[in-house]
Amino acid sequence: MASIFETVMLVCFGLSWPLNVVKAYKARTAKGTSLPFLLLIITGYVGGIAAKLISGQINYVLVVYLINLAIVLVNLLVYIRNVRLDRKTAAPALAPRAAVPARA
């Protein structure tokens, strides 16, 4: 019975990640995305997976952990992409401008 409740929690929590990936991909910016938060979530999923493996509770819940971890890793890749896009966008704004000759 505990595995069912754990799965419900993981599924409900995990449904938000694909929506977040799509939103971040369309936004084309890393603004508003927290890298420490993503890394903390990844660490949590890795811990959950490790706990399942160490305890020998290898069942369908482990599959849900793996799916959620995969989606959060995709979110991390989108974050990296968006950081690069942000840098490209900011680079022209930071480049020195050529001096414009004054008109007489």
C-alpha positions, 0 to 999 in steps of 0.5 A: 500500500505504501508503494501506491501512495509513493507512486501517486506522489511521484506521478503528481509531482512528476506531471509538472516537469514536462510542462516546465520543460515546454515552458522553459524551451519556449521562453528561450531564457534561463531567467526565472529558473534556479539551477540550485533547485534543479540540482536539488531535485535531481539529487532527491531523485537519485537518493530515492532511486538509491534507496530503492536499490539498496533496500531491494524494493525494485518495483514499479515505483523505481520506474516512476523515479527513473522517468521523473529523473529523466524529465528533470535532466531534460529540464537541466539541458534546456536550462543550459541551452537557455543560459547560452541563448541569454549570453548570446543575447547579452553579448551584442549589448555589451560589445563596445560600439564604434565611434560615430563621427560628429557632424560639423 
